[in-house]
Amino acid sequence: MFDHVALHSAGDLSFEPFKADTRDVVSFDCGNASLNDFLRTKEVREYEEELLGKTTLVICKGRIVAYYTLFNTKLRIEYLRTYKSFSRLAQYKVDGIPAIAIGRLAVDKDWQNKGIGRTCVKRIMMDAFGGSWMSASRLVVVQAKERARPFYEKLGFEYVFETRHEKQLARTKDTRTMFFDLRAI
């Protein structure tokens, strides 16, 4: 899943938390106005201040080449009912599985198709393991737009069971919920 050849060295990248005085956000362009605007406007600052999400900037050679925003969530058991690996969790009487959600993931147009997005997801998964001493997360989840789904599929993400709510999301927002079980690593 992460074995594809990257056209960059992971050592060339640094990962920095977003700060209100972050430089160079105006030049970032991933080709998606909504993702660009999140980073370029006060929206990212408000998310940070309200603790709705934490944004990480990916820097290469002094330039922002990607960013991602994460938050904590859970995936309701009903979304996983077709997966045997989750059936035994019903004995714990939990209504959902703890997860880290990828709220946004964007790569600058000049850096797309070079393995940056894959490196970001790998970093997210490794950080999920590293933070597990403090807060449990079994899954990484994403509300994937149609054009992003093949990317996540290649990384081993799976689609949740299509509940009524999930069908509505697909119709109204053109998204599907996908997940990666961190126990698979």
C-alpha positions as YAML, in Angstrom:
chain: A
units: angstrom
residues:
- id: 1
  name: MET
  ca: [0.00, 0.00, 0.00]
- id: 2
  name: PHE
  ca: [2.82, 2.44, 0.74]
- id: 3
  name: ASP
  ca: [5.34, 0.68, -1.47]
- id: 4
  name: HIS
  ca: [4.85, 2.86, -4.54]
- id: 5
  name: VAL
  ca: [7.96, 4.74, -5.60]
- id: 6
  name: ALA
  ca: [7.96, 8.29, -4.28]
- id: 7
  name: LEU
  ca: [9.52, 10.95, -6.47]
- id: 8
  name: HIS
  ca: [10.90, 12.73, -3.43]
- id: 9
  name: SER
  ca: [12.83, 11.75, -0.37]
- id: 10
  name: ALA
  ca: [10.79, 11.73, 2.83]
- id: 11
  name: GLY
  ca: [13.87, 13.30, 4.42]
- id: 12
  name: ASP
  ca: [13.36, 16.35, 2.22]
- id: 13
  name: LEU
  ca: [10.05, 17.05, 3.96]
- id: 14
  name: SER
  ca: [9.42, 18.69, 7.29]
- id: 15
  name: PHE
  ca: [6.10, 18.70, 9.12]
- id: 16
  name: GLU
  ca: [5.21, 21.83, 11.06]
- id: 17
  name: PRO
  ca: [2.10, 22.76, 13.00]
- id: 18
  name: PHE
  ca: [0.15, 25.63, 11.49]
- id: 19
  name: LYS
  ca: [0.68, 28.94, 13.30]
- id: 20
  name: ALA
  ca: [-1.28, 32.16, 12.83]
- id: 21
  name: ASP
  ca: [1.84, 33.87, 11.45]
- id: 22
  name: THR
  ca: [2.63, 31.08, 8.98]
- id: 23
  name: ARG
  ca: [4.40, 32.29, 5.90]
- id: 24
  name: ASP
  ca: [3.69, 31.60, 2.26]
- id: 25
  name: VAL
  ca: [0.10, 30.30, 2.50]
- id: 26
  name: VAL
  ca: [-1.00, 32.64, -0.29]
- id: 27
  name: SER
  ca: [1.18, 30.88, -2.88]
- id: 28
  name: PHE
  ca: [-0.26, 27.44, -2.03]
- id: 29
  name: ASP
  ca: [-2.48, 26.13, -4.85]
- id: 30
  name: CYS
  ca: [-3.75, 22.56, -4.96]
- id: 31
  name: GLY
  ca: [-6.24, 23.24, -7.75]
- id: 32
  name: ASN
  ca: [-9.25, 23.13, -5.40]
- id: 33
  name: ALA
  ca: [-10.61, 26.54, -4.37]
- id: 34
  name: SER
  ca: [-12.22, 25.27, -1.17]
- id: 35
  name: LEU
  ca: [-9.01, 23.61, 0.06]
- id: 36
  name: ASN
  ca: [-6.94, 26.66, -0.93]
- id: 37
  name: ASP
  ca: [-9.32, 29.04, 0.81]
- id: 38
  name: PHE
  ca: [-9.26, 27.02, 4.03]
- id: 39
  name: LEU
  ca: [-5.52, 27.59, 4.29]
- id: 40
  name: ARG
  ca: [-5.46, 31.15, 2.93]
- id: 41
  name: THR
  ca: [-8.29, 32.63, 4.99]
- id: 42
  name: LYS
  ca: [-9.04, 32.93, 8.68]
- id: 43
  name: GLU
  ca: [-10.94, 29.62, 8.61]
- id: 44
  name: VAL
  ca: [-7.84, 27.58, 9.48]
- id: 45
  name: ARG
  ca: [-7.07, 29.96, 12.34]
- id: 46
  name: GLU
  ca: [-10.62, 29.64, 13.68]
- id: 47
  name: TYR
  ca: [-10.43, 25.83, 13.53]
- id: 48
  name: GLU
  ca: [-7.20, 25.97, 15.50]
- id: 49
  name: GLU
  ca: [-8.56, 28.43, 18.09]
- id: 50
  name: GLU
  ca: [-11.78, 26.48, 18.61]
- id: 51
  name: LEU
  ca: [-9.89, 23.14, 18.74]
- id: 52
  name: LEU
  ca: [-11.97, 21.77, 15.86]
- id: 53
  name: GLY
  ca: [-8.93, 20.52, 13.99]
- id: 54
  name: LYS
  ca: [-5.16, 20.67, 13.95]
- id: 55
  name: THR
  ca: [-3.44, 21.54, 10.70]
- id: 56
  name: THR
  ca: [0.03, 20.38, 9.77]
- id: 57
  name: LEU
  ca: [2.03, 22.05, 7.01]
- id: 58
  name: VAL
  ca: [4.36, 19.96, 4.88]
- id: 59
  name: ILE
  ca: [7.44, 21.95, 3.87]
- id: 60
  name: CYS
  ca: [10.01, 21.16, 1.20]
- id: 61
  name: LYS
  ca: [12.85, 23.51, 0.32]
- id: 62
  name: GLY
  ca: [11.20, 26.33, 2.26]
- id: 63
  name: ARG
  ca: [7.87, 26.02, 0.46]
- id: 64
  name: ILE
  ca: [4.49, 24.68, 1.64]
- id: 65
  name: VAL
  ca: [3.91, 21.65, -0.59]
- id: 66
  name: ALA
  ca: [0.96, 20.13, 1.27]
- id: 67
  name: TYR
  ca: [-1.16, 20.35, 4.37]
- id: 68
  name: TYR
  ca: [-3.59, 18.21, 6.30]
- id: 69
  name: THR
  ca: [-6.09, 18.82, 9.07]
- id: 70
  name: LEU
  ca: [-6.96, 16.16, 11.63]
- id: 71
  name: PHE
  ca: [-9.56, 15.81, 14.36]
- id: 72
  name: ASN
  ca: [-10.78, 13.08, 16.70]
- id: 73
  name: THR
  ca: [-13.98, 11.20, 15.99]
- id: 74
  name: LYS
  ca: [-15.51, 7.78, 16.19]
- id: 75
  name: LEU
  ca: [-17.01, 5.52, 13.57]
- id: 76
  name: ARG
  ca: [-20.31, 4.02, 14.66]
- id: 77
  name: ILE
  ca: [-20.36, 0.23, 14.83]
- id: 78
  name: GLU
  ca: [-23.26, 0.10, 12.35]
- id: 79
  name: TYR
  ca: [-20.89, 1.38, 9.66]
- id: 80
  name: LEU
  ca: [-18.62, -1.62, 10.22]
- id: 81
  name: ARG
  ca: [-21.16, -4.42, 10.56]
- id: 82
  name: THR
  ca: [-20.08, -6.21, 7.38]
- id: 83
  name: TYR
  ca: [-16.48, -6.56, 8.61]
- id: 84
  name: LYS
  ca: [-15.78, -9.66, 10.72]
- id: 85
  name: SER
  ca: [-12.78, -8.08, 12.41]
- id: 86
  name: PHE
  ca: [-15.12, -5.66, 14.20]
- id: 87
  name: SER
  ca: [-17.92, -8.09, 15.12]
- id: 88
  name: ARG
  ca: [-16.23, -9.19, 18.35]
- id: 89
  name: LEU
  ca: [-16.05, -5.57, 19.55]
- id: 90
  name: ALA
  ca: [-19.77, -5.68, 20.29]
- id: 91
  name: GLN
  ca: [-18.86, -7.54, 23.50]
- id: 92
  name: TYR
  ca: [-17.28, -4.32, 24.80]
- id: 93
  name: LYS
  ca: [-20.60, -2.48, 24.52]
- id: 94
  name: VAL
  ca: [-19.20, 0.44, 22.57]
- id: 95
  name: ASP
  ca: [-21.30, 2.30, 20.06]
- id: 96
  name: GLY
  ca: [-18.33, 3.49, 18.05]
- id: 97
  name: ILE
  ca: [-14.68, 2.82, 17.31]
- id: 98
  name: PRO
  ca: [-12.25, 5.67, 18.17]
- id: 99
  name: ALA
  ca: [-10.69, 7.26, 15.13]
- id: 100
  name: ILE
  ca: [-8.61, 10.06, 13.76]
- id: 101
  name: ALA
  ca: [-10.32, 11.85, 10.89]
- id: 102
  name: ILE
  ca: [-8.55, 13.43, 7.97]
- id: 103
  name: GLY
  ca: [-10.62, 16.58, 7.57]
- id: 104
  name: ARG
  ca: [-8.52, 17.96, 4.74]
- id: 105
  name: LEU
  ca: [-5.53, 16.76, 2.76]
- id: 106
  name: ALA
  ca: [-4.16, 18.87, -0.07]
- id: 107
  name: VAL
  ca: [-0.99, 18.82, -2.14]
- id: 108
  name: ASP
  ca: [0.21, 21.81, -4.16]
- id: 109
  name: LYS
  ca: [-0.28, 21.32, -7.93]
- id: 110
  name: ASP
  ca: [3.47, 21.53, -8.56]
- id: 111
  name: TRP
  ca: [4.06, 18.64, -6.15]
- id: 112
  name: GLN
  ca: [1.17, 16.32, -7.01]
- id: 113
  name: ASN
  ca: [1.85, 12.75, -8.16]
- id: 114
  name: LYS
  ca: [5.23, 12.71, -6.42]
- id: 115
  name: GLY
  ca: [4.23, 10.67, -3.35]
- id: 116
  name: ILE
  ca: [3.63, 13.64, -1.04]
- id: 117
  name: GLY
  ca: [0.01, 12.70, -0.27]
- id: 118
  name: ARG
  ca: [0.99, 9.09, 0.42]
- id: 119
  name: THR
  ca: [3.78, 10.31, 2.72]
- id: 120
  name: CYS
  ca: [1.26, 12.50, 4.59]
- id: 121
  name: VAL
  ca: [-1.12, 9.59, 5.15]
- id: 122
  name: LYS
  ca: [1.75, 7.39, 6.30]
- id: 123
  name: ARG
  ca: [2.80, 10.13, 8.74]
- id: 124
  name: ILE
  ca: [-0.79, 10.43, 10.02]
- id: 125
  name: MET
  ca: [-0.88, 6.70, 10.70]
- id: 126
  name: MET
  ca: [2.47, 6.69, 12.45]
- id: 127
  name: ASP
  ca: [1.43, 9.66, 14.59]
- id: 128
  name: ALA
  ca: [-1.79, 7.81, 15.49]
- id: 129
  name: PHE
  ca: [0.34, 4.98, 16.87]
- id: 130
  name: GLY
  ca: [2.67, 7.41, 18.64]
- id: 131
  name: GLY
  ca: [-0.22, 9.19, 20.32]
- id: 132
  name: SER
  ca: [-1.96, 6.00, 21.33]
- id: 133
  name: TRP
  ca: [-0.42, 6.11, 24.82]
- id: 134
  name: MET
  ca: [-2.54, 9.19, 25.45]
- id: 135
  name: SER
  ca: [-5.70, 8.55, 23.46]
- id: 136
  name: ALA
  ca: [-6.78, 5.40, 21.65]
- id: 137
  name: SER
  ca: [-7.46, 5.45, 17.92]
- id: 138
  name: ARG
  ca: [-8.18, 2.25, 16.05]
- id: 139
  name: LEU
  ca: [-9.12, 3.81, 12.72]
- id: 140
  name: VAL
  ca: [-8.20, 6.59, 10.35]
- id: 141
  name: VAL
  ca: [-11.32, 7.83, 8.58]
- id: 142
  name: VAL
  ca: [-11.97, 10.24, 5.75]
- id: 143
  name: GLN
  ca: [-15.00, 11.64, 3.95]
- id: 144
  name: ALA
  ca: [-13.59, 11.14, 0.47]
- id: 145
  name: LYS
  ca: [-14.83, 13.02, -2.56]
- id: 146
  name: GLU
  ca: [-15.24, 10.94, -5.71]
- id: 147
  name: ARG
  ca: [-11.97, 12.01, -7.32]
- id: 148
  name: ALA
  ca: [-9.96, 11.27, -4.14]
- id: 149
  name: ARG
  ca: [-11.36, 7.76, -3.61]
- id: 150
  name: PRO
  ca: [-8.86, 5.93, -5.88]
- id: 151
  name: PHE
  ca: [-6.00, 7.51, -3.90]
- id: 152
  name: TYR
  ca: [-7.37, 6.20, -0.60]
- id: 153
  name: GLU
  ca: [-8.25, 2.81, -2.11]
- id: 154
  name: LYS
  ca: [-4.60, 2.35, -3.19]
- id: 155
  name: LEU
  ca: [-3.55, 3.01, 0.41]
- id: 156
  name: GLY
  ca: [-5.84, 0.27, 1.73]
- id: 157
  name: PHE
  ca: [-8.80, 2.34, 2.89]
- id: 158
  name: GLU
  ca: [-12.16, 0.57, 2.71]
- id: 159
  name: TYR
  ca: [-15.70, 1.84, 2.36]
- id: 160
  name: VAL
  ca: [-18.02, 1.68, 5.35]
- id: 161
  name: PHE
  ca: [-21.34, -0.16, 5.18]
- id: 162
  name: GLU
  ca: [-23.73, 2.04, 3.25]
- id: 163
  name: THR
  ca: [-26.26, 3.10, 5.88]
- id: 164
  name: ARG
  ca: [-29.12, 5.46, 5.11]
- id: 165
  name: HIS
  ca: [-27.02, 8.35, 6.42]
- id: 166
  name: GLU
  ca: [-24.10, 7.29, 4.25]
- id: 167
  name: LYS
  ca: [-26.32, 7.19, 1.16]
- id: 168
  name: GLN
  ca: [-27.51, 10.71, 1.94]
- id: 169
  name: LEU
  ca: [-23.90, 11.96, 2.24]
- id: 170
  name: ALA
  ca: [-23.13, 10.45, -1.16]
- id: 171
  name: ARG
  ca: [-26.10, 12.24, -2.72]
- id: 172
  name: THR
  ca: [-25.83, 15.63, -1.06]
- id: 173
  name: LYS
  ca: [-22.08, 16.11, -0.55]
- id: 174
  name: ASP
  ca: [-20.61, 13.64, -3.05]
- id: 175
  name: THR
  ca: [-18.60, 11.99, -0.27]
- id: 176
  name: ARG
  ca: [-18.19, 8.43, 0.95]
- id: 177
  name: THR
  ca: [-16.82, 7.49, 4.32]
- id: 178
  name: MET
  ca: [-13.70, 5.37, 4.09]
- id: 179
  name: PHE
  ca: [-11.58, 3.90, 6.87]
- id: 180
  name: PHE
  ca: [-8.24, 2.28, 7.48]
- id: 181
  name: ASP
  ca: [-7.90, -0.15, 10.40]
- id: 182
  name: LEU
  ca: [-4.62, 0.65, 12.14]
- id: 183
  name: ARG
  ca: [-4.46, -2.91, 13.45]
- id: 184
  name: ALA
  ca: [-3.64, -3.95, 9.87]
- id: 185
  name: ILE
  ca: [-0.21, -2.35, 10.15]
...
